[in-house]
Amino acid sequence: MTPREQVEYSELRATIRERGTARVWVFVVGMAAWGALATATSALAATPVATLLPLLVVASAFEAVFALHVGVERIGRYLQAFYETEGSGPRWEHAAMGFGRPRGAVGPGALFFTPFLLAALVNLIPALVVEPTRAELIFIVGAHALFVLRLLAARQGARQQRTIDLARFQEIKNARQP
């Protein structure tokens, strides 16, 4: 590697590390904010529509976590395509992509899918307790269902992202070569 390439590689690996840490903190802070807001709105507001504000907070936290995840994965695929093609040198991204999730192995969900899903379901409880009208029920359940669909779509997209991004970076690399 040239000195410039070594600096780029090191900086991008540092970016992956920092964004990975930020993703966890965004999740923790977002869930704490959601929990506080959900408690406050259920205690102070008697309308089912009040559940939309905590839903917005939990959805925003998820979008931030998802954006950080996508960025980290994309940088990883860039490093894999442009820096890990030689027989020697760094091989972390190849190893990580090849390792995947072995059958029966456990691992953390990078998108925190289950906690976000549970937050959405728990967020509905105050709206159902106050006996909403049919129109309110449709609106509130619909908003929560849209968030759950977003969670499912993001999880499905994240499963395919590595392969798609790697193929795209390889296309870019091949287009640059004479």
N, C-alpha and C positions, 0 to 999 in steps of 0.2 A: 504494500500500500504506500502511496505517496503520503507526505506529511499532511496535505490537504485532505486526502481521503481518510487518514487516521483521525483527524480532528472531526470531520463530518460523522464518521462512524461512532466515535466516542460521544459526541453531542447528541446524536439520535438515540443511542442506548440510554443516555442520561434522561432524555425526554420521555422515553418509555417508562423508566423507573419513576420519574416524577408524576407522570400522568396516572400510572398505576396506583400510586399512593393517593393522589388527589381523588381518584375514583372512589376509593374506600371512604375518604373523609366527606365527600359530597353525599354519599349514601347515608352515613351516620348523621350528619348535620340535617340533611333533608328529612330523614325519618323522625328525628327529634323535633324538627319544626312542624312536621305534619302531625305528630302526636300531640304536641302542645296546642296547635290550632284546632285539631279535631276535638280535643277535650274542651277547649274554650267555647267553640261554636255549639257543641252539644249541650253545654251547661247554660249558655247565655241566649241562644237562639232557638225558637220553637218552630221554625219553619224548615221543612225538608230541603229547601233550596240552599240552606246554610252549609250543607255538606259539600257543595261545589267548591268552596274556597279551599278546604283541606285537600280535596281531590286535585285541584289545580297545583297545590304545593307538591304533593306526592308525584304527580305527573311531571312537573318541572324537574324535580330531583332525578326522576328516572331518565328524562331526556338528557340531562347533564351527564349522568353516568354512562348512558349509551353513547353520547358524542365522544367522551373520553375513551371508551372502549374501542370504538371504530377507529379513532385516531391512532391509538396504540397499535392496533392490529395492522393498520395501513403502513405505519412506519416499519413495523416488523417485516412485512412483506417486501417493502422497498429494500431493506437491508439484506433480506434473503436473496432478492433478485440481483442486486448490484454489488454486494460485498461477499456473498457466500457461494460464489460459483466456482471458485478455485478449489483445488484438491487440498490446500492447506489454508490456514487462517481461521477466522471465526466460523462457527457452525451452529450456534445456539438456535437461531430461527429455524434451520432445517430440522434440528433435533426436536424442538418444541412442536413443530407442525407434524412431524412424523410420529411423535409420542401420542398425541391426541388424548383421548380418555379410554384407557383399556377397559375391557368388559369387566364389570363388577367393581371398578375403582370408584372412589368417591373424590369429590373435588368441589371447591367453592364455585358458585355460579358467578361468572364475571359480571353479569348484568343484575344480579340480586333479584332474579325473577320471582322466586317464591315469597320473599318478604314484601315486594311491591304488590304482588297479587293479593296477599293477605291484607295488606294495608287498604287496598281498594275494597275488599269485601267487608272489613271492619268499618270502614268509612260509611258504608251503607246503613249500618245499624241505627244510628240516631234518626235517620230519615224514616225508617220503618217503624220506629217506636212511637212517633207522633201521629201515626195513622194518616198518611198523606192521601190527598184526593187521587183519583185515577190519573189525571193529567200530570200531577206532580210526580207520582210514582213512575209513570212512563218516562218523563223527562230525566229524573234522577237516576233511575236504573239504566236508562239509555246512555247517559254521560259516563257512568261507571263501566258499562259494557264496552264503550268505545275505548276507554283506557285499557281494559283487559285485552281487547283486540290488538291494540298497539303493542302491548307487552308480548303477545304471541307472535305478531309479525316481526318485531325486533329480534326475538329469540331465534326465529326461523332464519331471518336474514343473517344474523351473526354466525349461525352454523355454516353458512355457505361463503361467508366473507373472505376467509383466508384463501380459499381456492380461487375465487374470482379476482381478488386483488393481486395475487401472485401471477396469475395469467396475464392480467393487464400490465403489470410492471415488466414482465418478460416481453410482451409485445413492444412496449416502449423501448426497452433495452435493445431488442433486435432491430427496431426501426432506426436506431442511432448508429448501429454498426454498419460499416461499408459492405 
